[in-house]
């Protein structure tokens, strides 16, 4: 399977990930996308209730998709206190992506720990990849985005077919293309690995070393985790959050691009958003791109013609 997937990567230019050294043979003079952003008025647009509810606080990556009716759907992680027994899944909707209404059925899933979610709609089914307790990734699916079935922890294997070593494998980020699912995951925020699957059951590493490493750039030399994969033109772009100093919890939003899944170029002027705004998700809207940062609350950014200086 590994040989087959590598052939697909070469021939079809499938998904994107970041290279171990953060560089690629991509044309240096081709303009970057997604580098300049400015906050909208009224931020944050969504946050924890601050009251005695299951979602008094929210955290980590939420995810937004616009459905066929034009409704914005936000899935988010809620919890009630500083040392929660569990993290539950919430759902909210919006007509404009700025004003949100919590689902009356919230929490829409509370049978297992759900945190740091990524949602992909494929063949009419919502597939969710999330952290479970102990930062172990698991998958859920739903026909409508509200009623979810948990399929348990992801079975991730090394290139030789043996299980990856025990321990956390979190912040799962999925991309689907040409019959293949791609899973980016981090281990203790020390690097990003890539695994593939055709059946959503068994995932096999493309390589057993990270495809995105921390540093040597200063903005991501301490911790790193992927948030989303998108494609624009000839490139795949990856939004990721990172930490420069482990003793200063000031997360930033960064970007990298690739043409082949393996060799990556980090944007030289990262971070694209600072101020402890992280867990970014790009949402193409009828009025243009928006970038939503999800942690510690939901803020909206619009493209800025000035770019990131």
BELSUL-V716677 format. One record per run of one state. SS is the DSSP state (H for helix, E for strand, C for the rest). FROM is the first residue (numbers start at 0). LEN is the number of residues. If there is no record, write none. Layout:
ss=[SS	SS]
from=[FROM	FROM]
len=[LEN	LEN]
//
This chain:
ss=[C	H	C	E	C	E	C	E	C	E	C	E	C	E	C	E	C	E	C	E	C	E	C	E	C	E	C	E	C	E	C	E	C	E	C	E	C	E	C	H	C	E	C	E	C	E	C	E	C	E	C	E	C	E	C	E	C]
from=[0	1	12	36	39	45	46	56	66	71	79	87	94	100	102	108	109	114	122	124	131	135	142	148	153	154	157	162	163	168	177	179	186	190	197	201	205	211	213	217	220	222	232	234	243	251	258	263	266	272	273	277	285	287	295	297	303]
len=[1	11	24	3	6	1	10	10	5	8	8	7	6	2	6	1	5	8	2	7	4	7	6	5	1	3	5	1	5	9	2	7	4	7	4	4	6	2	4	3	2	10	2	9	8	7	5	3	6	1	4	8	2	8	2	6	6]
//
